[in-house]
Amino acid sequence: MSNQTVEFQAKMYVYDLNNCAKEFGFKPDENWELSLASAAEARDLEKRYFPTITTKVLPEILAELMRVVKVKLIEAKAGFERKFDSSTSNAANGELQYLVAFNPKRTR
């Protein structure tokens, strides 16, 4: 995948995060946390938290997408919290395929 595609995916993901935060009336102290997840972990996060924004990504570009989203979130709003799992070996073998954003203060 080209770098432009990763940039575009990151831009769309951050756009979705901002829209969702506005739609659900996030307060200034409410922030997204991001996590790399396998399919089972993504389902678990979606069951525990609402709202969540999940996107499936090719394992080969997951680390690069995470980096670009991180930069765009910092540019968009410095208050976003980021939780990045450093399990790059799992991402490399294809186990981690999802980027999940959730607000830990908003459980189901």
C-alpha positions as CSV (number, residue, x, y, z in Angstrom):
1,M,0.0,0.0,0.0
2,S,1.2,3.4,-0.8
3,N,2.0,6.1,1.8
4,Q,-0.9,8.2,0.3
5,T,-3.4,5.4,1.2
6,V,-2.1,5.3,4.8
7,E,-2.3,9.1,5.0
8,F,-5.9,9.0,3.6
9,Q,-7.0,6.2,6.0
10,A,-5.5,8.1,9.0
11,K,-7.2,11.3,7.9
12,M,-10.6,9.5,7.6
13,Y,-10.1,7.7,10.9
14,V,-9.4,11.0,12.8
15,Y,-12.3,12.6,11.0
16,D,-14.6,9.8,12.3
17,L,-13.2,10.2,15.8
18,N,-13.9,13.9,15.8
19,N,-17.5,13.5,14.5
20,C,-18.2,10.7,17.0
21,A,-16.9,12.8,19.9
22,K,-19.2,15.7,18.8
23,E,-22.2,13.5,18.3
24,F,-21.9,11.9,21.7
25,G,-21.1,15.2,23.4
26,F,-17.6,14.4,24.8
27,K,-16.6,16.9,27.4
28,P,-13.1,18.5,27.3
29,D,-11.8,16.0,29.8
30,E,-13.1,13.0,27.9
31,N,-10.6,11.6,25.4
32,W,-10.1,8.7,23.1
33,E,-7.7,5.9,23.8
34,L,-6.4,3.9,20.9
35,S,-5.4,0.3,20.9
36,L,-4.1,-2.3,18.4
37,A,-6.3,-5.4,18.7
38,S,-6.9,-8.8,17.3
39,A,-10.5,-9.6,16.1
40,A,-11.4,-11.1,19.5
41,E,-9.9,-8.1,21.4
42,A,-11.7,-5.6,19.2
43,R,-15.1,-7.4,19.8
44,D,-14.3,-7.3,23.6
45,L,-13.6,-3.6,23.5
46,E,-16.8,-2.9,21.5
47,K,-18.8,-4.9,24.1
48,R,-17.3,-3.0,27.0
49,Y,-17.3,0.6,25.7
50,F,-19.6,2.8,23.7
51,P,-19.0,4.5,21.4
52,T,-16.0,2.7,19.7
53,I,-14.5,3.4,16.3
54,T,-12.9,0.3,14.9
55,T,-11.2,-0.2,11.5
56,K,-9.7,-3.3,10.1
57,V,-6.2,-2.7,8.6
58,L,-3.8,-4.9,6.7
59,P,-1.2,-6.1,9.2
60,E,1.6,-4.9,7.0
61,I,0.5,-1.2,7.3
62,L,-0.9,-1.3,10.9
63,A,2.2,0.1,12.6
64,E,2.5,2.9,10.0
65,L,-1.2,3.8,10.2
66,M,-0.9,3.9,14.0
67,R,2.0,6.3,13.7
68,V,0.2,8.6,11.3
69,V,-3.0,8.6,13.3
70,K,-1.0,9.5,16.4
71,V,0.5,12.5,14.6
72,K,-2.9,13.6,13.3
73,L,-4.5,13.3,16.7
74,I,-1.7,15.4,18.3
75,E,-2.2,18.0,15.5
76,A,-6.0,17.9,15.9
77,K,-6.2,18.1,19.7
78,A,-3.3,17.8,22.0
79,G,-5.5,16.4,24.8
80,F,-6.2,13.0,23.1
81,E,-4.8,10.2,25.1
82,R,-3.1,7.4,23.2
83,K,-2.7,3.8,24.3
84,F,-0.4,2.0,22.0
85,D,0.4,-1.6,22.5
86,S,4.0,-2.2,21.7
87,S,3.3,-5.7,20.4
88,T,4.8,-5.1,17.0
89,S,5.7,-8.8,16.7
90,N,2.0,-9.7,16.9
91,A,1.2,-7.1,14.2
92,A,3.9,-8.5,12.0
93,N,2.5,-12.1,12.2
94,G,-1.1,-10.9,11.3
95,E,-2.7,-11.4,14.7
96,L,-3.4,-7.7,15.2
97,Q,-5.5,-6.3,12.4
98,Y,-7.7,-3.7,14.1
99,L,-7.2,-0.1,15.3
100,V,-9.8,0.6,18.0
101,A,-10.6,3.9,19.6
102,F,-12.7,4.0,22.8
103,N,-13.4,6.3,25.8
104,P,-12.6,4.4,29.0
105,K,-15.1,6.6,30.9
106,R,-18.0,5.5,28.8
107,T,-18.8,1.9,29.5
108,R,-21.9,0.0,28.4
